[in-house]
C-alpha cells in the first residue's frame, strides 16, 4: 500500500512541483521536510482516487435528481472572477455549472481581461447558447477582489456561490446544497467538502473532508475554503470582498459571514474540485506568501469584532495559525489528582508540576483511594498541608467519576483541572494555555496534547464513535508528525477530550452535574464533554498544553468477569444516552472517515 501511494505521488510530479519541493526544503529544513512529505502521503490507507469514483454521484442518481425537483428552488448565483483564463479551463468550468442537476442557477462572470479576444469569443459562444450565463466585461483588470465583487454585483439570486475560474463543480453540487434550503429557516451560510485535481483533470487527490462548523479550527486555518454558498441578505449585512485582505480575501469574508450567519450548514460530500497547475495557489502556496500575513490580519480583526483578545502567530506550515489568548487575572486553579499507592508515580507528577509550571496560583487536591502501602501514607504526611497540597480520603470502592466528584467538593478554585497521577508536565505554560481558553466566553472544557514516554501521541482529542463509543485521535503517531491537514497540531473544537488532563469552569461542572457515577471507569469524560456541549459550551483541544501520560498504572486491566460486565454496562449506558450522536456521527468528524482507525482514514 505504501509503495502504491509513493508511486501515485511520483506520477504527479512535474518540473514545477520539483521546484516547489526545493523551496519547501529550504523553508523547513531536511528533517522537517521529510516529515511533512510523509504526512502528505501516509494518510491514504484507502486510496482516494478509487474511493472518489465509488462515492461520487452515479449517473442514475444524477438522473433521479433531474426528474425529482426540490419543492423550494431559490435562484443560486455563481460568481466567478475571470482573468486570462486558459480556454480549456474556462470551458470546463462553465460546462461543470451547466451540468448541474439543480436548474435554478445563473453564472455571473466578471471578465478582467477585456483585451483577450480569444476569451471574449468563448464567452460570447456560451452566452448565446444559455441565457443563464451572464458576462460583464471590465474596462480593466481590478484584481481578484475587484473582479469578484463585480461578479457579485451581477447576482440576482437569493444565494451566491463563489468559484474560481479554473475549478470545477460536481454535477450534484447545487442540488445537495439546495436540499439544505428546504427548511422553514434555511441556513444563511453553507459549505461543502472539496478535493484537488491535476491540471488535465485526470486525477483526483488530497481530499479536504471537513467537520461541521468549528470556530477554533477556522481561527487556525481557512478549512472551509471551497465551495461556499452565502445568502444575499447575509452579504448585504457583512459586505463584499475587501481589498485590504487580498491574498486572504476569502478567509476574511468567511470569518465575517460565520460571525453573523443565522444558520451554518455543512454538506459532507466532495462537490468542488480545485485545479492544480503552475499558476494556481492550490499547488503553489509559495506563490502568495503575502497572503499568510493577510490571513493573520483577518484573524486579528475577527477576534476584535468578537470581543476577544488574542495574539495571532503564523505557524511554519503555510496558511496555518496559532492564536494565543491572554490569561485574565490570576484565578485559583484547583488540580484534582486521584491516587492509589504508586508513591513514585505521584511524586514524579507533583515534582513536574512544581518544577516546570510557570503559573503558580493553584492548589492540589489528592484524593486517596484505598491505598495499601505504608510508603504512600508516609508521603502523604510529608506533603499534606504544604505548598497548597491537601489529601482527602475516599473510602469506598473505586469509581473514577465518584472520586473526582468527591475531590472537587473540597476544591476552592474557580477553574478545576482534572489530572491523572501518571502525568508529567512538559510545557511550562500548560496551565496558562488551558486557562486562557477556559476563560473565553462560551468555552466550557479544555484538553491537552498527551504523549506516551516514547514520544508518540496518546491523546489529541476524542471522536465519538471511534472504536464503538469514543476514541482518541492519532494514537501512536510520532510526535514530530502533525497528521491529516495538520489537525494534531491545531487548536480546534471537538466533542470530547480526555479527563486525564482536562480543565473545566466550575460553573460548567455544576451545571452539568459533574462526572456520571454510573460510568465508574470508562467514557465518563466523553459523557461529561457531551453534556457540556449539549448546553452550548465549546470543548477545546489545545495542542500547546503538553504532558507525558504513563497511562493508567493504577487501574489495572479488564481481566475479570466483573470488570467485563461493568465495561459492557458502560458501553450500553453511552449508546442509550447518546444514541443520536453515535448514530448520526460526531459533528466534528466527517462521516466519510473510518471509525475503526484514528488517523482520518477514509471509510470503505
N, C-alpha and C positions, 0 to 999 in steps of 0.2 A: 504493500500500500504506500509506504513512504517513497519507494522508488518511483511509483507512478506519479505521485504528487510532484516530485522533483522534475520528472520528465515533462509533465504538463507546464510547469513553471518555465523550464528551459525553452520549451516550444514557443512560448510567448515572447521570449527575449528578442529584442531588436537593437540596433546600434544606439537608439535614443535611450532605451531602458538601461543599457550598459553604462551610458554616460551618466544617467541619473544615479545608478548604483554607485558609481565612483564618487559623486557628490555626497551621497549618504554616508559612504565610508569615511570621507573626510570629516563629516559632521559628527558622527557617532564614535569614531574610532573602531579598530578592527574587531575587538571583542563584542562591543555592544551592537555593531553592525551585524555580526553573525547571529546574535540572539534575536534581533528583530527580523532578520531574514527567515530564521527558523520559525518564529511566531507566525509569519505570513504564510508559511507553507504547511505547518503541522496541523492546524485545526480540522482539516478535511478528513476525518475518519470515514465519512461518506463523501465520495467525490461530488462536487457541486454540479458540474455540467449535466450528468445523467439525472441527478436529483431534480434539477430545474425542469428538464424535459418531462419528467414524470409528474411534476406538481403544477405546471402551468395549465391554464385553461385549455381543455381539449376542444377540437372543432365542434363536437357535439354540444358541449357546454356553451360555447360561444353562440351557436345557433339557437339554443334554448333561450339565451338572454335576448337575442334579437326578436324572438317570437313572443316573449313574455315581458312586455314593457312594464316598468315600475309605475305604481299609482301616481306618485309625485315625480315630476320631471322638470326640476328647475333648470334654467339655462346655465350652462357652465362655460365661461370664457377661459380660453387658454392663452396666456400672454407669453410671447416669445420675442426676445430681442435678437435681431439679425445683424451680423456684420461679416462680410466677406465669407459667407458660409459656402464650403465646397458643395458643388451641385449634388453629388451623391448623398451627402449627409442631409442637405436641405430636402431633397425629395423623400428620403426615408423618414425624416422627422414628420413631414406633412402627411405622408401616407399612413404613418402609425396612428395619427389622430383620425384620419378618415376611416381607419379600420375599426374604430370604437363601436362596440355593440350598443352603447348608450347613444341615442341620436341627437339629444338636445345640447349641442355644443356649438361654439363658434371659435375660430382660431384667429387671434389678433396678432399680426406680425408687424413689428416696427423695424423697418429696414434702414440701418445706419450706414449703408454703403450704396448711395444713390448712383454713384459713378460706375458701379459694376453692372454692365448691361446684361451679362450672362445671368446673373441672379434675377434681374428685372424680368427677363424673358421667361424664366422658370416660374416666377411668381404670377405673372400675367396668365400663364397657362393654367395654373391651378385655380385662380380667382374666376376665370371664365367658366371652368367646369363645375365649381362648387361654390354657391353663394354664401356658405358658412365660413368661407375663408376671406379674411379682410386684411388689406395691406396698407400701411402708412409709410410713405417714402419720406424719410427725414431729409431735411436740407443738407445736413452734415451729420457725421457720426457724433453722438453725445455720450459715447461710452456705454458700458453695460447698464449703469444706473439710469442714465437719461433715456436710453432706448427701451429699457424695461418699463419705466414709468410711462413712456409714450404708448407702449402696448397696453398697459393697464388702463390708460385714459380712453382707449378704444372700446373697452369691455362694457357690454350691456347686460351681462349675466348676473344672477343673484350670487354666484360664486365665481371666483377667479383662481385658476390653477397657474403655476409658474413652471416654465420648461425652458431648458437650454436649447440652442439652435441646432446642436448636433446629436441630441439624445433621442430616445425612443420611449413611447408609452406602450405597455402591453395592451392588447385589444380589449381586455375586460377592465381596464383601469378605471374609467369614468363610471362604469356600471357598478363596480364594487364600492366606489366612493358614494355614489348616489343612493345605494342601499342604506347607507348610514343617515341619509337625509329624510327618511320616511317617517320619522317620529314627529310628535307634536311640537317638540322643542329641539330641532336638529342642532348639532354642534356647529360652531362658527369656524372651527379650525380642524382640518383633517390632514393626516399624512399616511404614507404607505411605506412598505419596505422597498429596497432597491438592490440592484447589483451593477456590475460593470461589464461592458462588452468590448471586445477588441475593435480596432478601427474598421475592420471589414465586417463587423457584426457577426463573425462566425463562432465566437466563443463567449460564453457567459462565465464570469468568475467573481470572486470576492463579494459574496452576498452581504448586505447590511440588513440583518434581521433585527428589528428594533423592539424595545419594550414599549408598553403604553407610556403615557406622559410621565416623565421623570425629571422634575425641575433641577435636582442637583447634578444629574448626568448632563443636562443641557448646559449647565454652567461649566462643565468640564470639557465639553466638545459639542459641536453642532451635529448631534447624532440624527436629527430629524431630516435635514438637508432636502432630499427629493422623495417623493413628489408631494407638494403641499397644495391644499385647496382651502381658500380663505373666503369667508362671506364678504360680499361687497360692503355691508354695513360695518363689519369689523375694520376693513381697510379704511373706510371713511373716518372711523374713530382714531385709529393709530397712525394714519398717514401712509404714504407710499414708501418706496425705497429711498434711503438717504445717502447722498453722495459722499458725505464725510466719513462713511464707513466702507468706501469702495475696497473691494477685495474680500470683505466680510459683510457685505451689504445684506446678503440673505440671512446671515446669523443675527444681525441686529433686527431685521424685520421679523424673524421668527420669535425672538425674545419679546419684542413689543406685542406681537399678536398673542402669544401664550399668556402674557400678563393680563390681558383684558378679555380673552375669548370666553364667551358663555358656552362652554362645552368644547372639549377637545377629544377627537376620536382618532384611533389608530387602526388601520387595516393591515393585518399581518400577512400580506401577500406581496410577492415580488412583482411590482406593477410599473416600475420605472427602470430604464436601462441607461446607465451613464457611460457614454462612449469615451474610451481612452485612446489618445493619439498624441503625437509630439507636442501639439499646442494646447492640449486640454489640461486643466488642473486635476482632473480625475486621476491621471497617472503621472502628474508632474507638479507635486506640491512645491518644489523649489522654485517654480516659475513665478510664484507670487508671495515672496517672503514677507512683503509689506502687509499681506492680508492677515498674518497672525497678530501683528500689532493692532490692526483694526479690530480683530476679534477680541483682543484684550480690552480695548476701549469700549466695545459693545457690551461686554460683561460688566465692566465697571459702571457704565451708565445704567444698565439693567438693575444692578444692585442698589444704586442710588434711588431709582424710581420705586423700588420695592421697600425702601426704608431700611436697607441692610448695609452695615459697614463690613468691608472686606477688601483685602489686597489681592490682586489678581497677578499670577505668575504664569509665564509661558513654560510649558514642560518641554523637554528635549524632543519629544515626538511632535512632529508638525501638526498644528491645529488642535492641540490638547492643552488644557489649562488646569491650574490649581487655584482655588480660592481659599485664602487663609483668613478666617474670621477672628476678630479680637475677642478676648475674654473680658467680659464686663464686670468690673469689681473683682472681689476675691471671695466668692461664696464658699461655704464649708461643703466639702465633698466627703460623704461617708462611704468608705470602702468596706464591703461585706465579704468576708472570706470564711466559708465553711471548712472545717478541718477535722480529720480523724487520724491520730497517730502521725506518722510521716514528719517527724520533727525536722529532719534535714531539708525536706522539700519546702515546708512552711518557712523555715529560716531563710532559705535561698530566695524565696519570693519576697519576704519582708525586707531583706537586705537590698534587693534590687530596687524596691520602691523607695527606700530611704536614700540610697546612694545615687540613684540616677534620676529621680523626679525633680524637675525644676519648680513645680507647683507645690507649695508647702501647706496650704490651708486644708488639711484633710485629717480625718480620724479613721481608725481602722477597728472594725468590729470583727473579732474572730469568734465564730460560732463553733464551739467544741461539741463534737458529735460522737460520744461513746468511745473515746479512745481507751486503750488497754495499757500502753507502755508508760512506765514511770517517767522516762526522759521527757515526754511531751508535757506532762504536768509540771515538771521542774522548769521547763522552758516557759510555760505559761506564767509561772511565778516570777520569772525574770522580767517578762515584758508587760504583764498586765498593769495598767495604770501609768505606764511610761510612754513618752513620745506619742501621746494620743491614741494608744492602743488599749482596747478593752476586750476581755474574754468573757463571753456569755455562754451558758451551758444548756445544751439541748439534750434531754434525757429520754427522748422517745426513739422509735425505730427510724432508720434512715429514710428520709423523704426530702429530696433536694429542694423542692418547692417550699415545703413547710419550714425547713431550716433557714432558707433565705428570708421568708416572710417573718420568721421569729427574729432573725438578726436585724432586720430593718425596723422592727418595733423598738429597738434600742438605739437606732441611729438618730442623730440630730441634724444632719445635713439637708440642705435644700436639694442637693443632687446626690443620687445614690449610684454607687459603682459596684456592680456585682463582679466578683473576681474569684476564679478558682485558685486553690492553694498551689497548684503546679504551674504557675506562671512566672516568667522572668521578664522584667521591663527591659526594652531595648532603647526606645526613643525617649529622650529626657523630657520632652514636652507632651508626652502621651496624655496626661490629664488635661492639659490646656486644649489639645486637639479635640478630645471628646467633649469637653465643657463648652468650647466655642460653638460647636454645632448644637449641643443640647440647649444652649441659651437662646437660640434663634426662635422667633415666633413660629409656631406650627410644628416644630420638631419635638418628638417625644422620647426617642431612643436613639442611641449611637453605639455602633460596634466597631471593633478594631480589626486590623490585619494580624493574623497569628501564624507563626511558623513552627514546624517541627524543629527539633535540635539540629537536623541535618540541612537546614535552610531550604526546606520545601514548604509549600503552602499547607496549612492546616485549616484555615478559615479565611475566606474573602467574601463573606456574605452567605446567606442561605436562600435557596429557592424552594418554594412549596411544590411538592410533587416529585422532586428528585429522590430516587430510592423508595418511592411509595408515598411518604408523608412529607419529608423535607430533608434536604441535604446541602452540605457546604459546596461552594464553587471552587474549582481549581485545586482540589485536594491532591497533594503530591507533586504539583508543578514546581519547577525550580524557582527560587526566589528572584533570580535575575530576569525571568520572563514576565511578560505582562498579559499574555493571553489574548483571547478574541477581542478585537477592537480596543485593546489595552484596558479592558474592563477591570482586571485585577488591581490596577494601579490608579483607578479613578474614583473620586468622590461620587457617590450616587445614592439614590433611594432604592431600598429593597423591601421585600415583605417581611424579612426577619434577619436577625443577626444572633450569634451565639451569646448565651449568658456567661460563658467562660470569661468574657470581658465585655461588659455592657453597662453603659451609663444611662440613667433614667431620671427624668424630672420627678421629684417627689409627688407633684400634683398628678402626673400621669399614672404613677404607681397606685395612688389612692383611687383615682377614677376607674382604673381597670381591675382593682381588687387584688393586685399583686399576682404572684405565680399560682397557677391552678394546682391545688394539692392532690387532686386525683391523678395528676401526672407526676408521680414520685421521682422518676428518673429521666425519662425521655420526652422530648418535644415540648417541655414546659416553656422554654424560651420562644419557640416558634409560636405557640399558642398565645403567649403574652404579647409578642410583637403584633400578631394578627388582631388581638383585642385593641391594641393601641391604634393600629391602622383603621380599624372599624370606627373608631371615634374621631378619625380625621387627622391623626398625628402622623408625621413622617418618621420612618425608620431609616437612619442614615448609616451607610458603610463608609468609614473614614480610613483609607489605607495608610495615612500618615501617623496613626497611632499604632505602634508596632511592638509586639511582645512574642517571646517564645512560649509555647504551650507544650508541657510534658505529658499531656493527655491522660486525664482521669486515673491517676495512680491509686487513688483511694477508693474507687468504686468497685473494682473487680469486673468480672465478665458475666455474661448471661449464661451461666453454666448449670443452673438448677431448673427443675420443673416450675418452681415457684417464680423464679425470675422470668422464665419464658412466658408464663401465664400473665404476669404483670406487664411485660413488654407488649404482648398481644392486646391486652385490655387498653393500654395507652394508645396503640395504633387505632383501635376501634373508636376510642374517645375522639381522637383527632378527625377521623373520617366522618364521624357523626356530627361533630361540632362545626367543622369547616368543609362541609360537603360541596358547597358552591365553588369555593376557591380551588379545591382539589379537582373537581370535575371540569370547571371552566378554564383552569390554568392560571398560574401566577401572572398577574398583570405586569410584573417587572421582568418577565422572561418570555421570549417569543414562543408561541405554541409550535413553531416549526423545529425547535430544538429538542433533542432527546432528553428524556427524564431518567435514562439509565446511565448517563455519563454526566460528568461535572464540567466539561470543557467547551460547552457550546457546540457540541457535535450535532449535525443535522439528524432529525428524526427520520428513520427509514419508513 
